[in-house]
Amino acid sequence: MISAARIDNLMNQGWPAEAKTELDGWVVRRNGGVTMRANSVLPASAPFDLDRALDYVESLYQAYDITPCFHISPAAQPADLDARLEARGYVVRSPTLVQCAEVADDVLDRLPEVSADLNISSAPDDDWMDFWWSIDGRGGSAEQQATARGILNRGRALYAVIPSSGPIKAIGRLALVDDWAGLYCLAVDQRFRRQGLALAVIRGLLQEATTVGIRRIFLQVVADNEPARALYERLGFRTVSQYHYRVRG
């Protein structure tokens, strides 16, 4: 069984922020305010002076016009950090489950064969980015999209698109971290849903990933997204950790 701390580290590498400040065991991530993960504290170990560390984080984020935010998992340190943040006025955002599976023994064996014109590349092109930003990336300004693109390009990854040319119907991203892969940015145009395109994207990405030594896969799914959780369970994924964000109110 993988530890919560190891999962936190994999997710950190799979979605890398532009800037990181080490603070006595905490990693204070900054990325222009784009995405909570890249603009939150990863509290990997307990600082010597918690109140002083909290004051520093809040001052640093406010200097960069970023709302102070913490990633809280079972590995967060100190153990009472969640309660301390609540007392300080931080509120819960985005309760999320982290799930894992074996690529060959679990997921690929259970994925159906879906005929699809799919292309895999090592970097997102402009069409891929525009599609993701409009559907799964929550939109925003061109500057924010460029900031998000920096996150994607900062780590090793595979990018899938259906079809290989013409108007896009579905996309996905697979971050590559050691012998692990992280599934991100899975999006399907609503006009083409329920056609197995998401499954085709996952299969294509994992088949390519096995050629570079990937053995295991992780993903994050919002806790109350029952349809997605049911799908991933059918594919052999099991919940191994969870997290939420504490955001200053």
C-alpha positions in Angstrom: 0.0 0.0 0.0 1.4 3.4 -1.0 1.6 6.0 1.8 -0.3 9.3 1.7 3.0 11.2 1.8 4.2 9.3 -1.3 1.0 10.1 -3.1 1.3 13.8 -2.2 4.8 13.8 -3.6 3.7 12.2 -6.9 0.8 14.7 -7.3 3.2 17.5 -6.6 5.6 16.3 -9.4 2.7 15.6 -11.8 1.4 19.2 -11.5 4.5 21.3 -10.9 4.3 24.9 -9.8 6.5 27.6 -11.3 8.0 28.6 -7.9 8.5 26.8 -4.6 9.7 28.1 -1.3 10.9 25.6 1.3 9.7 26.6 4.8 11.0 24.3 7.5 9.4 21.2 6.0 6.6 22.9 4.1 6.6 23.5 0.3 5.0 26.8 -0.5 3.9 26.6 -4.2 3.2 29.6 -6.4 2.0 29.7 -10.0 0.4 33.1 -10.7 -2.8 32.0 -8.9 -3.8 29.4 -11.5 -5.1 26.2 -9.9 -5.2 25.6 -6.2 -2.7 22.7 -6.3 0.0 24.9 -7.8 -0.8 27.8 -5.4 -1.0 25.9 -2.1 1.2 24.8 0.7 2.3 21.1 0.8 2.8 20.6 4.5 5.2 17.6 4.4 6.7 17.9 7.9 6.0 20.1 10.9 7.7 23.5 11.2 9.4 24.3 14.5 7.2 27.4 15.1 3.8 26.8 13.5 2.3 30.3 14.2 5.4 31.9 12.7 5.2 29.6 9.7 1.5 30.4 9.1 2.2 34.2 9.3 5.0 33.8 6.8 2.8 31.9 4.3 0.0 34.4 4.6 2.4 37.3 4.0 4.1 35.6 1.1 0.9 34.7 -0.7 -0.6 38.1 -0.1 2.5 39.7 -1.6 1.8 37.7 -4.8 -1.9 38.4 -4.7 -2.7 34.7 -4.0 -5.3 33.6 -1.5 -3.5 31.5 1.2 -4.3 27.8 0.7 -3.1 24.5 2.2 -3.3 21.0 0.8 -4.5 18.8 3.6 -4.1 15.0 3.4 -3.6 12.3 6.0 0.2 13.1 5.7 -0.2 16.9 6.5 2.0 18.0 9.3 1.6 18.9 12.1 -1.2 16.4 12.6 -3.6 19.1 14.0 -2.9 21.5 11.1 -6.4 21.2 9.7 -8.0 22.2 13.0 -5.5 25.0 13.5 -6.3 26.4 10.1 -10.1 26.1 10.7 -9.6 28.1 13.9 -7.7 30.7 11.9 -10.7 31.2 9.5 -9.7 28.8 6.7 -12.6 27.0 5.0 -12.7 23.6 3.2 -12.6 23.4 -0.6 -12.7 20.5 -3.0 -12.8 17.3 -1.0 -11.1 14.8 -3.3 -10.2 11.1 -3.4 -6.9 9.8 -4.7 -7.1 6.4 -6.4 -4.4 4.0 -7.7 -4.3 0.9 -9.9 -1.8 -1.3 -11.7 -1.6 -0.4 -15.4 -1.3 -3.9 -16.9 -3.0 -6.1 -14.3 -5.9 -3.8 -13.6 -6.8 -1.0 -16.0 -5.7 -2.2 -19.4 -7.2 -5.6 -18.8 -10.6 -4.0 -18.1 -10.6 -1.3 -20.7 -12.8 -2.1 -23.8 -11.4 -1.9 -27.3 -12.7 1.3 -28.7 -12.0 2.3 -32.3 -10.8 5.9 -32.4 -8.5 8.0 -34.5 -6.1 9.0 -31.6 -2.8 10.8 -31.6 -0.3 10.8 -28.7 2.4 13.5 -28.3 4.8 14.7 -25.7 3.6 18.3 -25.6 0.2 20.0 -25.9 -0.3 22.0 -29.1 -2.4 25.1 -29.3 -5.6 23.2 -30.3 -5.2 20.8 -27.4 -4.7 23.7 -25.0 -7.7 25.7 -26.3 -10.0 22.6 -26.0 -8.8 21.8 -22.5 -9.1 25.4 -21.3 -12.6 25.8 -22.6 -13.9 22.5 -21.1 -11.8 21.3 -18.2 -9.5 24.2 -17.5 -12.3 26.5 -16.3 -11.5 29.2 -18.8 -10.0 32.5 -18.0 -7.8 35.0 -19.8 -5.2 34.3 -22.4 -2.5 35.2 -19.7 -4.0 32.6 -17.3 -4.1 30.0 -20.0 -0.4 30.6 -20.7 0.3 30.2 -17.0 -1.5 26.9 -17.0 0.4 25.8 -20.0 3.6 26.4 -18.1 2.4 23.8 -15.5 1.8 21.2 -18.2 5.1 21.8 -19.9 7.1 21.8 -16.7 6.8 18.0 -16.2 7.3 15.0 -18.4 3.9 13.8 -19.8 2.0 12.3 -22.7 -0.9 14.1 -24.4 -3.8 12.4 -26.3 -6.2 13.9 -28.7 -9.2 12.4 -30.7 -9.3 12.7 -33.6 -5.7 13.1 -34.8 -6.7 15.9 -37.1 -9.8 18.1 -37.4 -12.2 19.3 -34.7 -11.3 17.8 -31.3 -13.7 15.5 -29.5 -11.6 14.3 -26.5 -8.3 14.8 -24.9 -6.2 13.6 -21.9 -2.9 14.1 -20.2 -0.7 11.5 -18.5 2.0 12.8 -16.2 5.0 10.5 -16.0 6.7 10.4 -12.6 9.3 7.6 -12.0 7.3 4.4 -12.8 4.0 6.1 -12.0 1.6 7.9 -14.3 -1.0 10.5 -13.2 -4.2 11.0 -15.2 -5.1 14.6 -15.7 -7.1 16.8 -18.0 -9.5 14.1 -19.3 -12.1 16.0 -21.2 -14.8 15.1 -23.8 -16.9 17.6 -25.9 -20.4 17.2 -24.5 -21.7 16.6 -28.0 -19.7 13.3 -28.2 -20.1 11.9 -24.7 -21.3 8.4 -24.0 -19.4 7.1 -27.1 -16.4 5.6 -25.2 -14.0 8.4 -26.1 -12.7 8.9 -22.6 -11.9 5.2 -22.3 -10.2 5.3 -25.7 -8.1 8.2 -24.5 -7.1 6.4 -21.3 -6.3 3.2 -23.2 -4.1 5.0 -25.7 -2.2 6.9 -23.1 -1.6 3.8 -20.9 -0.5 1.7 -23.9 2.1 4.3 -24.8 3.1 4.7 -21.2 3.9 1.0 -20.8 6.6 1.4 -23.5 8.5 3.8 -21.2 8.3 1.7 -18.1 5.1 2.9 -16.4 3.6 0.3 -14.1 1.1 2.1 -11.9 -1.4 5.0 -12.3 -3.0 7.5 -9.9 -5.8 9.9 -10.4 -7.8 12.4 -8.4 -11.6 12.3 -8.4 -13.9 14.8 -6.6 -15.5 12.9 -3.6 -19.1 13.6 -4.6 -18.6 12.7 -8.3 -20.4 9.3 -8.1 -20.5 8.6 -11.9 -16.7 9.1 -12.2 -16.0 7.0 -9.1 -18.1 4.2 -10.4 -16.2 4.3 -13.7 -12.8 4.2 -12.1 -13.9 1.4 -9.8 -14.9 -0.7 -12.8 -11.4 -0.1 -14.2 -9.7 -1.4 -11.1 -8.9 1.8 -9.2 -9.0 1.8 -5.4 -9.0 4.8 -3.0 -5.6 5.0 -1.3 -5.7 8.6 0.1 -7.8 11.8 0.2 -7.3 15.5 0.6 -9.1 18.8 0.7 -7.9 22.4 0.6 -8.1 24.8 3.4 -8.5 28.3 1.9 -8.4 31.5 3.9 -11.9 32.9 4.1 
